[in-house]
Amino acid sequence: MWRVFGRFLPGSRASMRAAKDAGRRVFKVTADTRMSLEEHGVVFLQIRRGAVLRANATGRRIVELLIQKQDLAEIARQMSVEYGLPFTQVEGDVRAFVGNLHANGLIAADN
């Protein structure tokens, strides 16, 4: 089964609300976070907390599209085509993943 964050971060109601409220916002990596795009995923270092967080290749793809300043709906559309999955399924997963990143202080709205 296709999963966005597999081993990454647990979901929360707050992260889901943050993603739902995101609308057409675009995001950027926060000042106290370092990010490394790896061959099979993405790694975040949250300096303030000293936490290292890892996401799989699907999470990496979402982050790549965030870096390109695409909003969540555009990311979901793109990934729906790339993964051959229904838009509604991908949209929910993208919103959950981005909500987790936002709730954990790894990204912030950039508009």
N, C-alpha and C positions, 0 to 999 in steps of 0.2 A: 504494500500500500504506500502511496505517495504521502510523505510527511514533510512539512516545512522545517520544523525545528527538532525533530527526533530527540537528540540528547541535549538540546540547548537550554532553554529556560522554561520553567513551568508557567502556564498561563494563569491569569488572574482576571477577576472582574474589572479591576482598574485598568489593566492593559487592554482589555477588550473595549472598554469605554473610550480610552485614549485613541485607539485605532478608529472606532466608529466616529468620533468627533473630528478626526483628521480631515474628512472631506476631501478637498482638492489640494491640500497642503503638500509641499515637498519638504524633505528632511535633509539634515546634514549631521555628520558625526560631531559630538560635543567636544569642547576644548580639552576636557580632561580624559578623553578616550583616544586610544590608538587602535588602529585597525590594520590587519594584514590579510589581503586576499591570497589564499593558498590554492594549490592545484585542486584540492577536493573539498574546499570550504572556505570559511572566513573565521578569523580569530580576532576578538576584541580584548584589549587590556583597558580596564576601567581603573585609572590611576588613583582616583580618590578612595576607592574601596580596596584597591589591590587585587581585583578580581580578573581572572582570565576566563573568557567565555568563548565557546567554539560552536559554530553552526555548520551544517553539512553543505553540499554543493547546491542544493535548492535555496538555502538561506543565502549563500554567496550570490546566486543569481539575483535574488531580490535586492541585496545590497548594491550590486552593480547597477541595477536600474534606479535605485534611490540616488546613487552618485550622479547619474545622468539627469537628475532633477525631474524624474517622472513621478506623477502622483500615483496613489494607490490603485485607482481604477485602471490607469494605463499599464501599470505593472501587472495587474491581474489579467488584463486582456492579452498582453504579450506572453505571459507565462502559460495561459490557457492554450494558446496556439502552439507554443514550444513543447509543452508536455502532453498535448492532446487530451486535456481534461475539461470538464464543464466549467464555464466562467464562474458560476456561483460557488462551486467548491473551492476553486483557486482563490477567489476574492476573499472568502472567509479565512483561508489559511494565511494569505498575505496580510490581511488586517490583524490577525492574531500575532503573527511574527513581528510585524512593525510595532504593534502595540506593546509587545514585550520589550523590544529594543528601547522604545520611548519610555516606558515605565521604569526601566532599569538605568536610565540616564545615559544610554549609549548614543542616542540620536536626539535631535531637537528639531522642531519646526523651523523652516528656513524661509518663511514669508510673512 
